[in-house]
Structure formats: structure tokens, C-alpha cells
Amino acid sequence: MKKDWLDPMMEELKKVGVMNKAQKYIDVRIKQLQEDALKAHDPMDQAWYNRLIQELDWTRQMLAKPTHNCYMEMCD
């Protein structure tokens, strides 16, 4: 299997702790957006929050290995 050109760079970022900080930030931001989505009354606002959450979830997956297509498909 051909190794991706980003792999060496991602490994170096993991070594210096950048990845952990990024993952923590993404996790916190997703929780904040979920809380804000619950407070939103307009369906368009709720849909926008869900889209932002989905994008951050995709970003978090790309830092590791993709596990699913959409955060709404995840099982708890």
C-alpha cells in the first residue's frame, strides 16, 4: 500500500503535541456548537450549527482515520 505524502508531516505534528491540542480544541468547539444548536429557535440556524459540527467532525477524523461519513450517523 502506497504511503500518503502527508503521513510524515502528521507523525511529526503528533510528536510535538500539536495534534492533541487541535483535537481538544475541536472537541470543545463541537460541544459548544451543540449547546448553541439546542438554544437556536430558527430551523435554519439549527441546520447551520449541525453543518458546522459536521465539518469539525470531518476535520477531527482526518487527523486520525475516517470512521464514518457524518457525525449524525455515529452510534453512542
C-alpha positions in Angstrom: 0.0 0.0 0.0 1.4 3.4 -1.0 2.1 5.7 1.9 0.4 9.1 1.8 2.6 12.1 1.4 1.0 13.7 4.5 1.9 10.8 6.8 5.4 12.0 7.7 4.1 15.5 8.4 1.2 14.2 10.5 3.5 12.0 12.5 5.8 15.0 13.3 2.8 17.1 14.4 1.7 14.3 16.7 5.2 14.1 18.2 5.3 17.8 19.2 1.7 17.7 20.6 0.0 19.8 18.0 -2.4 17.1 17.1 -3.6 16.6 20.7 -4.2 20.4 21.0 -6.1 20.5 17.8 -8.2 17.5 18.7 -9.0 19.0 22.1 -10.0 22.3 20.5 -12.2 20.6 18.0 -13.9 18.5 20.7 -14.6 21.6 22.9 -15.8 23.6 19.9 -18.2 20.8 18.8 -19.7 20.7 22.4 -20.2 24.5 22.3 -21.9 24.3 18.9 -24.2 21.5 20.1 -25.2 23.6 23.1 -25.8 26.6 20.8 -27.8 24.5 18.4 -30.1 23.5 21.2 -30.8 27.1 22.1 -31.5 28.1 18.5 -35.2 28.5 17.6 -34.9 29.0 13.9 -34.6 25.8 11.9 -32.1 27.4 9.5 -29.9 28.3 12.4 -30.1 24.7 13.8 -29.2 23.4 10.4 -26.2 25.7 10.2 -25.0 24.6 13.6 -25.3 21.0 12.5 -23.3 21.7 9.3 -20.5 23.4 11.3 -20.4 20.4 13.7 -20.3 18.0 10.7 -17.3 19.9 9.2 -15.4 19.9 12.5 -16.2 16.2 13.0 -14.8 15.5 9.5 -11.7 17.5 10.3 -11.2 15.5 13.5 -11.5 12.3 11.5 -8.9 13.5 9.0 -6.4 13.9 11.9 -6.7 10.2 12.5 -8.5 7.7 10.3 -12.0 8.2 9.0 -14.7 6.1 10.7 -17.9 7.4 9.3 -19.4 9.9 6.8 -21.4 12.1 9.1 -21.4 12.7 12.8 -25.1 12.2 12.8 -24.6 8.5 11.7 -22.4 7.7 14.8 -23.7 5.3 17.3 -23.4 6.2 21.0 
